[in-house]
Amino acid sequence: MKQIVTSFVLALYAAAVSGQSIPFKSTPLTDTGDISAKMVDGINTFLLSETDRLYQERATQWKKDFSSAEAFRQSVSGQRLLLTNRLGISGERTTPRLEVLTGEGLQQLVVTTDGTSIYAVRWHVQEHLTAEGILIRPQGKVKAKVVMIPDADMLPELLGGLAQPGNPGFAAALMLSEAGVEVLIPALINRETDFSGNPSLNRKTAQPHREWVYRQAYTIGRHVIGYELQKIFAALDWFSTTPPANTPLGVAGYGEGGLLALYATALDERISSTLVSGYFSKRESLWKEPIYRNVFGLLKTFGDAELAAMAWPRKIIIEAAAGPEIVHNNRGATPGMLSGPLYEMVSEEYKRAETLIPAGKSHLQLVSNGTRQSAAIFTTSSLSAFAQPLAIDYRVTKPTSVKPIAWIDNKQRQERQVREMTTKVQLELAVCERTRNQEVWKRLNEGNDAQKAAVREELRTAFGNVLGRLAAPSVPFNARARKYDESEKWISYEIMLDVYSPDVFAWGILVVPKGISAGEKRPVIVCQHGLEGLPADVVTTDSTAKNYHYYKGYATRLAEKGYITFAPHNPYRGEDKFRVIQRKANPLGLTLFSVITAQHERIVEWLQQLSFVDPGQVAMYGLSYGGKTAMRVPALVKGYALSVCSADFNEWVRKVSTTDHTFGYVYTGEYDMPEWDLGHTFNYAEMAALIAPRPFMVERGHFDGVGTDEWVNYEYAKVRRYYNLLGLSESVTIEHFPGPHSINGKGSFDFLDKHLRFKK
């Protein structure tokens, strides 16, 4: 029997050399057309199905106790902590302090009408963060206090009656004040673009202000939503410390303000009554909305129904009003839109929220025209319902039309708020390295070798949670193959493998050197292309080919040295078509690299079972976006024996979040770059620590514009120190060469020869 098997293997190898057959188990690959586009489409379809699955399963994550308010508080405490973290709400707020704005060229900004005083104010939130808006104080006794939050593009003055476009809802705050309510109205970061950039660099972007802040903040675990919630909480702090004491507190919001009101009420039990107008709806299409609404992992646990349920037993009024109509499609901004919310969606989500509350205990109320959206906001019906838990006898009055005697410049106020929030983010960026030093490096360097290895495994799990891990592929490989090319030295095959069949698959080009002896097992080098690339770009030896100057045929050159190589396709191709993957993945607690990691797990597993492959010698070598892969994937997939990162290694967190350097990602169209809270968890040095003790190399061209040598060397020094402390100084290196953003293929080839211990 043994002789028959040996003869069969020899026959396969002979067939491979002659190009007559395929030397591994497979069926014919018959797919034609743009397989790259098919991959991207399939992943998008898969993520939509995952969104629907989580929607169906979300209720099983909750175990709410409605026996008492205290029991309920305890039962949702874990979800409140999770939501707090996901929104980037962090740090202590300052002692409550509010001041009336005065200054050069301004009178004290007070307008009085029928005894109601209106002030332009600023209140302190955190160090380096304040809020601005208007305060409306009634003449008589204050019966309740309300934070009323406009949409992002709505001036606070509209709700205060200082400017009315004809809709009575726009004077809602003034009408409440006439019923004895003290109202504080914050100015939100709006959707204009005037201050989205850095004047000192003479750089401006087309990103809405909210996106400008979002892009900087996301990678360091902060969010424009979180900062604005802190402003609301600080307003409640101030209300709580000013007389009269024990006054009921309410929050009302429209559009983006409705979003903030809903989140605020889910988290802050001081709020007795909430009015959400023009926002409440199903969130399963969150990926279509403006990116500054993106919250990592939100839909795993929370929809609007769950957020509303978290307010129990405090009252929430849902007003089915037409929300803002927004389309972001200008070049340089992330595509996104707001429309509706459609009444059907509001009603469906409201009914779902009702099912989360026991019969007879509902704290929810829907205000609508019955079958459609209301064109008006803050209608008499909604304000009356909102007023009841605040013990206010709200009556409809015709608000007095008022005009300010002197007022602030709204554009200057917006600039102050945008610049201040940008400064807040950049200061946090400067210090989040301290957290990594404490939570990663200190732990990695303590204890004996076994304890250090255990910590590394624990951190690997944590890194998987940061990027988002999908379940390991479990379907059969279902390998499909066809001959791709052949030379005197090698023969190549186009390969397709199932990952999560049928939508998610792996695809690439396997190059097998000729002359492999029967029973011989050789190392494999996985050669990963960069942004908008294809497997063919990595293997082509045609110097006139479009992308040859980046890759220089390095997969084929390595095969000519005797290595088996595999050039997989990663789905970062198709511009917005692939970036939508990140948009769909993030609300599920996933990223683009969640899928890529699963594809590579499948690739490595398949390669290791090939009879002519040394399963312990599978290496990764990637350029640019492939270099990003070479950092993230081997940190998680232990089947990779070593990793070479070319033209990407950097102070990654700083590059993504900085506004002070022109090569930062905030100035590009690559809105897929931010990954939630890498800043406090895993920069590139920390990722390399997870690759250790396996060999690791950086390939760096002096003229590569992705960063500076100083940044690269600063981050690499941490890696070098760690390997030295492990006694592995021979297992880590960096090669600088006088070249651009490209494969050099010299020191890296020597590194592969050394650590894969292979000579042809």
Secondary structure, DSSP 8 states (H G I E B T S, - for coil): -HHHHHHHHHHHHHHHHHTSS-SSS-EE----S-HHHHHHHHHHHHHHHHHHHHHHHGGGG-----S-HHHHHHHTHHHHHHHHHHTT--S------EEE---TT----EEEETTEEEEEEEEEEETTEEEEEEEEE-SS---EEEEEE--TTS-HHHHTTSS--S-GGGGHHHHHHTTTEEEEEE----S--TTSEEGGGTEE-SS-HHHHHHHHHHTTT--HHHHHHHHHHHHHHHHHHSSSTT--EEEEEETHHHHHHHHHHHH-TTEEEEEEES--S--TTGGGS-GGG--TTHHHH--HHHHHHTTTTSEEEEE-B----EEE-STTS--EEE----HHHHHHHHHHHHHTS-TT---EEEES-SSS-BSSSS-HHHHHHHHGGGT-------------SS---HHHHHHHHHHHHHHHHHHHHHHHHHHHIIIIIHHHTSS-HHHHHHHHHHHHHHHHHHH-------S----EEEEEEE-SSEEEEEEEEEEETTTEEEEEEEEEETT--TT--EEEEEEE--TT--HHHHH---TTSTTHHHHTTHHHHHHHTT-EEEEE--S--STHHHHHHHHHHGGGT--HHHHHHHHHHHHHHHHHTSTTEEEEEEEEEEETHHHHHHHHHHHH-TT--EEEEES--S-HHHHHH-SSSTTSGGGSS-TT---TT-TTT--HHHHHHHHTTS-EEEEEETT-TTS-HHHHHHHHHHHHHHHHHTT-GGGEEEEEES--SS---SHHHHHHHHHHT---
